[in-house]
Amino acid sequence: MMDQFDMITLNVGQYSEELKMKFLVRRYYSGFCTDEVEAEDEDAALNIARNLPIDEGEILSTLEDWRYADEVEVAEDDEN
């Protein structure tokens, strides 16, 4: 048998379910790829390395949260 407290709890629970919204969340991560190149100076080395293929395995193994870049926005409702 439900008492008044149970009924209030049930009503609050039903109400909070109605308040839920959908959000699109973009989580960003940083990673790096290491290359050893021969060049005349640091700028030239960077330009050479930027044109090399990316080692996807190294990037995946060095991923770290970049939380200050994460984004959240309200999702558009498809029913409109």
Sine and cosine of phi, psi and omega as CSV:
sin_phi,cos_phi,sin_psi,cos_psi,sin_omega,cos_omega
0.00,0.00,0.73,-0.69,-0.02,-1.00
-1.00,0.07,0.70,-0.71,0.15,-0.99
-0.99,-0.15,-0.07,-1.00,-0.06,-1.00
-0.89,0.45,-0.61,0.79,-0.01,-1.00
-0.89,0.45,-0.70,0.72,0.02,-1.00
-0.88,0.48,-0.65,0.76,-0.01,-1.00
-0.92,0.39,-0.64,0.77,0.02,-1.00
-0.91,0.42,-0.71,0.71,0.01,-1.00
-0.87,0.49,-0.69,0.73,0.00,-1.00
-0.89,0.46,-0.70,0.71,0.00,-1.00
-0.91,0.42,-0.67,0.75,0.03,-1.00
-0.90,0.43,-0.66,0.75,0.03,-1.00
-0.88,0.48,-0.69,0.73,0.03,-1.00
-0.91,0.41,-0.63,0.77,-0.02,-1.00
-0.91,0.40,-0.68,0.74,-0.03,-1.00
-0.92,0.40,-0.51,0.86,0.07,-1.00
-0.89,0.45,-0.60,0.80,-0.03,-1.00
-0.95,0.31,-0.39,0.92,-0.05,-1.00
-0.99,0.11,-0.14,0.99,-0.02,-1.00
-0.93,0.37,0.64,-0.77,-0.01,-1.00
-0.83,-0.56,0.30,-0.95,0.08,-1.00
-0.99,-0.11,0.66,-0.75,0.01,-1.00
-0.77,-0.64,0.55,-0.83,0.18,-0.98
-0.99,-0.10,0.81,-0.59,-0.04,-1.00
-0.86,-0.52,0.82,-0.57,0.08,-1.00
-0.95,-0.31,0.91,-0.42,0.02,-1.00
-0.98,-0.20,0.80,-0.60,-0.04,-1.00
-0.98,-0.21,0.54,-0.84,0.03,-1.00
-0.72,-0.69,0.49,-0.87,0.09,-1.00
-0.92,-0.40,0.53,-0.85,0.05,-1.00
-0.46,-0.89,0.06,-1.00,0.00,-1.00
-0.55,-0.83,0.29,-0.96,0.03,-1.00
-0.77,-0.63,0.75,-0.66,-0.06,-1.00
-0.97,-0.25,0.77,-0.64,0.04,-1.00
-0.76,-0.65,0.58,-0.82,0.11,-0.99
-0.95,-0.32,0.87,-0.49,-0.05,-1.00
-0.75,-0.66,0.37,-0.93,0.11,-0.99
-0.97,-0.24,0.76,-0.65,-0.04,-1.00
-0.40,-0.92,0.19,-0.98,-0.01,-1.00
-0.98,0.22,-0.53,0.85,-0.01,-1.00
-0.42,-0.91,0.01,-1.00,-0.06,-1.00
-0.90,0.44,-0.66,0.75,0.01,-1.00
-0.88,0.48,-0.69,0.72,0.02,-1.00
-0.91,0.42,-0.65,0.76,0.03,-1.00
-0.88,0.48,-0.67,0.74,0.02,-1.00
-0.90,0.44,-0.68,0.73,0.02,-1.00
-0.89,0.45,-0.64,0.76,0.03,-1.00
-0.90,0.44,-0.74,0.67,-0.05,-1.00
-0.89,0.45,-0.58,0.81,0.00,-1.00
-0.91,0.42,-0.36,0.93,0.00,-1.00
-1.00,-0.09,-0.01,1.00,0.03,-1.00
-0.99,0.11,0.41,-0.91,0.08,-1.00
-0.89,0.45,0.51,-0.86,0.00,-1.00
-0.99,0.11,0.72,-0.70,0.09,-1.00
-1.00,0.09,1.00,-0.06,-0.08,-1.00
-0.87,0.49,-0.57,0.82,0.01,-1.00
-0.90,0.45,-0.65,0.76,0.02,-1.00
-0.93,0.36,-0.64,0.77,0.01,-1.00
-0.88,0.48,-0.71,0.70,-0.01,-1.00
-0.90,0.43,-0.56,0.83,-0.04,-1.00
-0.99,0.17,-0.19,0.98,-0.02,-1.00
-0.92,-0.38,0.21,0.98,-0.03,-1.00
-0.90,0.44,0.67,-0.74,0.10,-1.00
-0.70,-0.71,0.51,-0.86,0.06,-1.00
-0.84,0.54,0.63,-0.77,0.10,-1.00
-0.81,-0.58,0.89,0.45,-0.24,-0.97
-0.87,0.49,-0.54,0.84,-0.03,-1.00
-0.94,0.35,-0.19,0.98,0.04,-1.00
-0.99,-0.15,-0.12,0.99,-0.01,-1.00
-0.87,0.49,0.52,-0.85,-0.02,-1.00
-0.77,-0.64,0.56,-0.83,0.08,-1.00
-0.70,-0.71,0.71,-0.70,0.08,-1.00
-0.62,-0.79,0.44,-0.90,0.01,-1.00
-0.93,0.38,0.74,-0.68,-0.01,-1.00
-0.97,0.23,0.62,-0.78,0.07,-1.00
-0.94,0.33,0.64,-0.77,0.02,-1.00
-0.99,0.16,0.82,-0.57,-0.03,-1.00
-0.94,0.35,-0.28,0.96,-0.09,-1.00
-0.98,0.18,-0.22,0.98,-0.03,-1.00
-0.98,0.20,0.00,0.00,0.00,0.00
